[in-house]
Amino acid sequence: MAKNLAFQIRALRDREDWSQEQLAEKVGMNQNAISRLENPSYGKATLTTLKRLAAVFDVALVVRFVPYGQLVDWVSSTPRIDPGLSDTSLRVPSFSDELSAEESALPQKNTETPQRVVSIDKPREVDVLKGKGQSRPAQVQIDSNAEQKEGEKAYEAVSGSSR
């Protein structure tokens, strides 16, 4: 996060074609403080300072808690439907709760004889499933050990990860 903020501050300053001294004057700080804020290793910007910078650059500042999965999707540019300001978005699950929910959503090993293999024929189906926020098939059943690898590949294609 600190690196992202440092790079954004620099990019916004460049957008305005301001020197560090000019930005410092507009924000009411010294040039050394602006230099520290643009340093990706610094990482100690306060909310007050960020609000002042947002006002000077005429941009919004968004600070909120999100599940780690949403952060990973954001960093990796994976599309995700944002629920907006809702009860669900305010009650952010902890990492361990999110991990438990993910694990419980995984298909369980079936000790009975499986009935069929699910495979994905069209790559576009994977894009459609991920675009709707679905990250894995409901269940993958395998006929035999030889077909197990095909089923696992289908699961990985839809989920983006292996079991």
Secondary structure, DSSP 4 states (H G I P E B T S, - for coil): -HHHHHHHHHHHHHHHT--HHHHHHHHTS-HHHHHHHT-TTT----HHHHHHHHHHHT---------HHHHHHHHTT-------SSHHHHSPPPHHHHHHHHHHHSPPPP-SPP--------HHHHHHHHHTT--S-S----SSHHHHHHHHHHHHHHHSS--
